[in-house]
Amino acid sequence: MEYEEELQHEFHAEKGSFLLQLRIDLFWDHKQLIKILRLMEKCCLDMQENSSLPRNWTDGFWYFSTFVEGWSTHPNFPKTYSKKYYEKAYELIFSMSSWFFTGRYPWNIKEGFDNAVMNLERLGDRKFNRFSEEDDLPF
């Protein structure tokens, strides 16, 4: 599986990983998150029909889906993006975890995942100094 090594690197919070940067540096790496979500998609597609799931993947999906939101919603965590961005990111992470554990694609249309990621990418391209009127204030 082409995604396995990279996704395990992320789930184990190894050097340079999104989780390690989030935890130690208090840095939310938008591009790295998008990459992880795409790796998670590949894993979900591979595991979708499996009646049993490997523990290394279940641990990783569970931890990622709980830690990211729990850590980054702390009042002292520096916010780089809009409130709407973080809400969409947490929703997408949760949806990926749900897909992995249930085997059910969480969107109504085939392109649902791609649309959700593109929306997050669009929101991630706009930081605080480039708010448009439809964005929520970051606080």
GROMACS elastic network, one bead per residue, 0.5 to 0.9 nm:
[ bonds ]
;  ai    aj funct       b0    kb
    1     4     6  0.56084   500
    1     5     6  0.83414   500
    1    42     6  0.87974   500
    1    43     6  0.83924   500
    1    46     6  0.85825   500
    2     5     6  0.73765   500
    2     6     6  0.82763   500
    2    39     6  0.89795   500
    2    42     6  0.86599   500
    3     6     6  0.56087   500
    3     7     6  0.59626   500
    3     8     6  0.84909   500
    3    39     6  0.56793   500
    3    40     6  0.81883   500
    3    42     6  0.68798   500
    3    43     6  0.71645   500
    4     7     6  0.53155   500
    4     8     6  0.60579   500
    4     9     6  0.85450   500
    4    39     6  0.81380   500
    4    43     6  0.77372   500
    5     8     6  0.52605   500
    5     9     6  0.61825   500
    5    10     6  0.88160   500
    6     9     6  0.50340   500
    6    10     6  0.64510   500
    6    11     6  0.87676   500
    6    36     6  0.84056   500
    6    39     6  0.77546   500
    7    10     6  0.50868   500
    7    11     6  0.61129   500
    7    12     6  0.84998   500
    7    36     6  0.68135   500
    7    39     6  0.62522   500
    7    40     6  0.73008   500
    7    43     6  0.86914   500
    7    60     6  0.86214   500
    8    12     6  0.58600   500
    8    13     6  0.83900   500
    8    14     6  0.87152   500
    8    56     6  0.81246   500
    8    57     6  0.80584   500
    8    60     6  0.76017   500
    9    12     6  0.53804   500
    9    13     6  0.63468   500
    9    14     6  0.55274   500
    9    15     6  0.81917   500
    9    16     6  0.88967   500
    9    17     6  0.68552   500
   10    13     6  0.51357   500
   10    14     6  0.63686   500
   10    15     6  0.88145   500
   10    16     6  0.84737   500
   10    17     6  0.51253   500
   10    18     6  0.64364   500
   10    19     6  0.66765   500
   10    20     6  0.83703   500
   10    36     6  0.74840   500
   10    60     6  0.84858   500
   10    64     6  0.89221   500
   11    14     6  0.78552   500
   11    17     6  0.82333   500
   11    18     6  0.88531   500
   11    19     6  0.74792   500
   11    56     6  0.89171   500
   11    57     6  0.84506   500
   11    59     6  0.82678   500
   11    61     6  0.75794   500
   11    63     6  0.77387   500
   11    64     6  0.67844   500
   12    17     6  0.83600   500
   12    19     6  0.82462   500
   12    20     6  0.88313   500
   12    60     6  0.74229   500
   13    16     6  0.79586   500
   13    17     6  0.54859   500
   13    18     6  0.71507   500
   13    19     6  0.51703   500
   13    20     6  0.50283   500
   13    21     6  0.84875   500
   14    17     6  0.55218   500
   14    18     6  0.87350   500
   14    19     6  0.80699   500
   14    20     6  0.66074   500
   15    18     6  0.89640   500
   15    20     6  0.67539   500
   15    21     6  0.84091   500
   16    19     6  0.84921   500
   16    20     6  0.67103   500
   16    21     6  0.67484   500
   17    20     6  0.53041   500
   17    21     6  0.62528   500
   17    22     6  0.85173   500
   17    32     6  0.78744   500
   18    21     6  0.52330   500
   18    22     6  0.60182   500
   18    23     6  0.85899   500
   18    27     6  0.83191   500
   18    28     6  0.72854   500
   18    29     6  0.63402   500
   18    30     6  0.88531   500
   18    32     6  0.61156   500
   18    33     6  0.66935   500
   18    36     6  0.83530   500
   19    23     6  0.60349   500
   19    24     6  0.84241   500
   19    28     6  0.87448   500
   19    64     6  0.78675   500
   19    67     6  0.84679   500
   19    68     6  0.73990   500
   20    23     6  0.51239   500
   20    24     6  0.57579   500
   20    25     6  0.74646   500
   20    26     6  0.87525   500
   20    27     6  0.88975   500
   21    24     6  0.54537   500
   21    26     6  0.62221   500
   21    27     6  0.54073   500
   21    28     6  0.70621   500
   21    29     6  0.76282   500
   22    25     6  0.58670   500
   22    28     6  0.55963   500
   22    29     6  0.77945   500
   22    68     6  0.77522   500
   22    71     6  0.79178   500
   22    72     6  0.76120   500
   23    26     6  0.56133   500
   23    27     6  0.77317   500
   23    68     6  0.88167   500
   23    71     6  0.73688   500
   23    72     6  0.86698   500
   24    27     6  0.79430   500
   25    28     6  0.87048   500
   26    72     6  0.80509   500
   26    77     6  0.64133   500
   26    78     6  0.69077   500
   27    77     6  0.85911   500
   27    78     6  0.77010   500
   27    79     6  0.89588   500
   27    80     6  0.88322   500
   28    32     6  0.85689   500
   28    33     6  0.81538   500
   28    72     6  0.82914   500
   28    78     6  0.86751   500
   28    79     6  0.83130   500
   28    80     6  0.77377   500
   29    32     6  0.53063   500
   29    33     6  0.62217   500
   29    34     6  0.88554   500
   30    33     6  0.51217   500
   30    34     6  0.64059   500
   30    35     6  0.87781   500
   30   121     6  0.80566   500
   30   124     6  0.66130   500
   30   125     6  0.89516   500
   31    34     6  0.52066   500
   31    35     6  0.63546   500
   31    36     6  0.87796   500
   31   121     6  0.83346   500
   31   124     6  0.86445   500
   32    35     6  0.50294   500
   32    36     6  0.62398   500
   32    37     6  0.86734   500
   33    36     6  0.50423   500
   33    37     6  0.61727   500
   33    38     6  0.86752   500
   33    89     6  0.87401   500
   34    37     6  0.51180   500
   34    38     6  0.63421   500
   34    39     6  0.87284   500
   34   117     6  0.71130   500
   34   120     6  0.83108   500
   34   121     6  0.75686   500
   35    38     6  0.52116   500
   35    39     6  0.63255   500
   35    40     6  0.86693   500
   36    40     6  0.60294   500
   36    41     6  0.85220   500
   37    41     6  0.61846   500
   37    42     6  0.88228   500
   37    92     6  0.82556   500
   37    93     6  0.74003   500
   37    96     6  0.76245   500
   37   117     6  0.79845   500
   38    41     6  0.50055   500
   38    42     6  0.65280   500
   38    43     6  0.88323   500
   38   117     6  0.85705   500
   39    42     6  0.52045   500
   39    43     6  0.64012   500
   39    44     6  0.86933   500
   40    43     6  0.50367   500
   40    44     6  0.60611   500
   40    45     6  0.85618   500
   40    61     6  0.83299   500
   40    96     6  0.68951   500
   40    97     6  0.85311   500
   40   100     6  0.83422   500
   41    44     6  0.50335   500
   41    45     6  0.61445   500
   41    46     6  0.86160   500
   41    96     6  0.71361   500
   41    99     6  0.88910   500
   41   100     6  0.86487   500
   41   113     6  0.82034   500
   42    45     6  0.51739   500
   42    46     6  0.62813   500
   42    47     6  0.86767   500
   43    46     6  0.50791   500
   43    47     6  0.60724   500
   43    48     6  0.83164   500
   43    57     6  0.86483   500
   43   100     6  0.78096   500
   44    47     6  0.50825   500
   44    48     6  0.55751   500
   44    96     6  0.76294   500
   44    97     6  0.86614   500
   44    99     6  0.65821   500
   44   100     6  0.50653   500
   44   101     6  0.86574   500
   44   103     6  0.73871   500
   44   105     6  0.87745   500
   45    48     6  0.52628   500
   45    49     6  0.81889   500
   45   100     6  0.83775   500
   45   103     6  0.85079   500
   46    49     6  0.74814   500
   46    50     6  0.81590   500
   47    50     6  0.52362   500
   47    51     6  0.84737   500
   47    52     6  0.86239   500
   47    53     6  0.71875   500
   47   100     6  0.70401   500
   47   103     6  0.72506   500
   48    51     6  0.83942   500
   48    99     6  0.77743   500
   48   100     6  0.68399   500
   48   101     6  0.85665   500
   48   102     6  0.79294   500
   48   104     6  0.71857   500
   48   105     6  0.84430   500
   49    52     6  0.89863   500
   49   103     6  0.65654   500
   50    53     6  0.66102   500
   50   103     6  0.78729   500
   51   103     6  0.87314   500
   53    56     6  0.86117   500
   53    57     6  0.71576   500
   53    58     6  0.67356   500
   53   100     6  0.88009   500
   53   101     6  0.80655   500
   54    57     6  0.55624   500
   54    58     6  0.64058   500
   54    59     6  0.87820   500
   55    59     6  0.59390   500
   55    60     6  0.83771   500
   56    59     6  0.53866   500
   56    60     6  0.62431   500
   56    61     6  0.87653   500
   57    60     6  0.50356   500
   57    61     6  0.60470   500
   57    62     6  0.83921   500
   57   100     6  0.89412   500
   58    61     6  0.53092   500
   58    62     6  0.59772   500
   58    63     6  0.83951   500
   58    97     6  0.89107   500
   58   100     6  0.82023   500
   58   101     6  0.76458   500
   59    62     6  0.52931   500
   59    63     6  0.59756   500
   59    64     6  0.84180   500
   60    63     6  0.52610   500
   60    64     6  0.59396   500
   60    65     6  0.83920   500
   61    64     6  0.52712   500
   61    65     6  0.60221   500
   61    66     6  0.86179   500
   61    93     6  0.89509   500
   61    96     6  0.81788   500
   61    97     6  0.57160   500
   61   100     6  0.76551   500
   61   101     6  0.85802   500
   62    65     6  0.52869   500
   62    66     6  0.62798   500
   62    67     6  0.84641   500
   62    97     6  0.68235   500
   63    66     6  0.52787   500
   63    67     6  0.56771   500
   63    68     6  0.81530   500
   64    67     6  0.54150   500
   64    68     6  0.59032   500
   64    69     6  0.86097   500
   64    93     6  0.79314   500
   64    97     6  0.85267   500
   65    68     6  0.62150   500
   65    69     6  0.71682   500
   65    70     6  0.89254   500
   65    90     6  0.78453   500
   65    93     6  0.57892   500
   65    94     6  0.57892   500
   65    96     6  0.83738   500
   65    97     6  0.64345   500
   66    69     6  0.60159   500
   66    70     6  0.61236   500
   66    71     6  0.85780   500
   66    94     6  0.83945   500
   67    70     6  0.50163   500
   67    71     6  0.57617   500
   67    72     6  0.82099   500
   68    71     6  0.54786   500
   68    72     6  0.60027   500
   68    73     6  0.83958   500
   68    90     6  0.78865   500
   68    93     6  0.87310   500
   69    72     6  0.53133   500
   69    73     6  0.58582   500
   69    74     6  0.87400   500
   69    86     6  0.85786   500
   69    89     6  0.88658   500
   69    90     6  0.62396   500
   69    93     6  0.89984   500
   70    73     6  0.57138   500
   70    74     6  0.70411   500
   71    74     6  0.58384   500
   71    77     6  0.76416   500
   72    75     6  0.81579   500
   72    76     6  0.85447   500
   72    77     6  0.56321   500
   72    78     6  0.80740   500
   72    79     6  0.82371   500
   72    86     6  0.89393   500
   73    76     6  0.82571   500
   73    77     6  0.67153   500
   73    79     6  0.89386   500
   73    86     6  0.89211   500
   74    77     6  0.54376   500
   74    78     6  0.88984   500
   75    78     6  0.80153   500
   76    79     6  0.87886   500
   79    82     6  0.76357   500
   79    83     6  0.84987   500
   79    86     6  0.89372   500
   79   128     6  0.89241   500
   79   138     6  0.70499   500
   79   139     6  0.83118   500
   80   127     6  0.61938   500
   80   128     6  0.66077   500
   80   138     6  0.81252   500
   81    84     6  0.81361   500
   81    85     6  0.61140   500
   81    86     6  0.70629   500
   81   123     6  0.79056   500
   81   124     6  0.66910   500
   81   125     6  0.88867   500
   81   126     6  0.72162   500
   81   127     6  0.50360   500
   81   128     6  0.59907   500
   81   138     6  0.67530   500
   82    85     6  0.51284   500
   82    86     6  0.66769   500
   82    87     6  0.87751   500
   82   123     6  0.77994   500
   82   124     6  0.84028   500
   82   126     6  0.81410   500
   82   127     6  0.68963   500
   82   128     6  0.65712   500
   82   131     6  0.79874   500
   82   135     6  0.66241   500
   82   136     6  0.61435   500
   82   137     6  0.61870   500
   82   139     6  0.82282   500
   83    86     6  0.53582   500
   83    87     6  0.62465   500
   83    88     6  0.87016   500
   83   135     6  0.77537   500
   83   136     6  0.57913   500
   83   137     6  0.64009   500
   83   139     6  0.71345   500
   84    87     6  0.50856   500
   84    88     6  0.61657   500
   84    89     6  0.85595   500
   84   123     6  0.78732   500
   84   135     6  0.65166   500
   84   136     6  0.60519   500
   84   137     6  0.84505   500
   84   138     6  0.80970   500
   85    88     6  0.52323   500
   85    89     6  0.61388   500
   85    90     6  0.87072   500
   85   119     6  0.89479   500
   85   120     6  0.64947   500
   85   121     6  0.89917   500
   85   123     6  0.55968   500
   85   124     6  0.66380   500
   85   135     6  0.85645   500
   85   136     6  0.89621   500
   86    90     6  0.60944   500
   86    91     6  0.84300   500
   86   120     6  0.88316   500
   87    90     6  0.52701   500
   87    91     6  0.61106   500
   87    92     6  0.85886   500
   88    91     6  0.50093   500
   88    92     6  0.60565   500
   88    93     6  0.85701   500
   88   116     6  0.81101   500
   88   119     6  0.83264   500
   88   120     6  0.65271   500
   88   123     6  0.88583   500
   89    92     6  0.51439   500
   89    93     6  0.61544   500
   89    94     6  0.85535   500
   89   117     6  0.87341   500
   89   120     6  0.66606   500
   90    93     6  0.51085   500
   90    94     6  0.60739   500
   90    95     6  0.85007   500
   91    94     6  0.51255   500
   91    95     6  0.60852   500
   91    96     6  0.86649   500
   92    96     6  0.61943   500
   92    97     6  0.86362   500
   92   113     6  0.83710   500
   92   116     6  0.70767   500
   92   117     6  0.78368   500
   92   120     6  0.86802   500
   93    96     6  0.51724   500
   93    97     6  0.63240   500
   93    98     6  0.86354   500
   94    97     6  0.50972   500
   94    98     6  0.60819   500
   94    99     6  0.85614   500
   95    99     6  0.60626   500
   95   100     6  0.85318   500
   95   105     6  0.85584   500
   95   106     6  0.62291   500
   95   107     6  0.85929   500
   96    99     6  0.50719   500
   96   100     6  0.61566   500
   96   101     6  0.87023   500
   96   105     6  0.86211   500
   96   106     6  0.79346   500
   96   113     6  0.88684   500
   97   100     6  0.50571   500
   97   101     6  0.62075   500
   97   102     6  0.85034   500
   98   101     6  0.52740   500
   98   102     6  0.58950   500
   98   103     6  0.77666   500
   98   104     6  0.76920   500
   98   105     6  0.83902   500
   98   106     6  0.73781   500
   99   102     6  0.53966   500
   99   103     6  0.51542   500
   99   104     6  0.51852   500
   99   105     6  0.54148   500
   99   106     6  0.60684   500
  100   103     6  0.55149   500
  100   104     6  0.77048   500
  100   105     6  0.85909   500
  101   104     6  0.81983   500
  102   105     6  0.83878   500
  104   107     6  0.88835   500
  105   108     6  0.80603   500
  105   110     6  0.86337   500
  105   112     6  0.89289   500
  105   113     6  0.88117   500
  106   109     6  0.89967   500
  106   112     6  0.81150   500
  106   113     6  0.83982   500
  107   110     6  0.72816   500
  107   111     6  0.81114   500
  107   112     6  0.51091   500
  107   113     6  0.69496   500
  108   111     6  0.85755   500
  108   112     6  0.66542   500
  109   112     6  0.51997   500
  109   113     6  0.85616   500
  110   113     6  0.75643   500
  110   114     6  0.85876   500
  111   114     6  0.53259   500
  111   115     6  0.60073   500
  111   116     6  0.85799   500
  112   115     6  0.51176   500
  112   116     6  0.61098   500
  112   117     6  0.86303   500
  113   116     6  0.51182   500
  113   117     6  0.61958   500
  113   118     6  0.85671   500
  114   117     6  0.51370   500
  114   118     6  0.60449   500
  114   119     6  0.85116   500
  115   118     6  0.50779   500
  115   119     6  0.60855   500
  115   120     6  0.85966   500
  116   119     6  0.51190   500
  116   120     6  0.62560   500
  116   121     6  0.86341   500
  117   120     6  0.50219   500
  117   121     6  0.60818   500
  117   122     6  0.85589   500
  118   122     6  0.61055   500
  118   123     6  0.86024   500
  119   122     6  0.50653   500
  119   123     6  0.62478   500
  119   124     6  0.85095   500
  120   123     6  0.50581   500
  120   124     6  0.59521   500
  120   125     6  0.86000   500
  121   125     6  0.62090   500
  122   125     6  0.52845   500
  122   126     6  0.71346   500
  123   126     6  0.55900   500
  123   127     6  0.80027   500
  123   135     6  0.86788   500
  124   127     6  0.67188   500
  125   130     6  0.88809   500
  126   129     6  0.76852   500
  126   130     6  0.54532   500
  126   131     6  0.64520   500
  126   132     6  0.83951   500
  127   130     6  0.55420   500
  127   131     6  0.67218   500
  128   131     6  0.56484   500
  128   137     6  0.83112   500
  128   138     6  0.74213   500
  131   134     6  0.80392   500
  131   135     6  0.61823   500
  131   136     6  0.83450   500
  131   137     6  0.83131   500
  132   135     6  0.56844   500
  132   136     6  0.87936   500
  133   136     6  0.78595   500
  135   138     6  0.86289   500
  136   139     6  0.84594   500
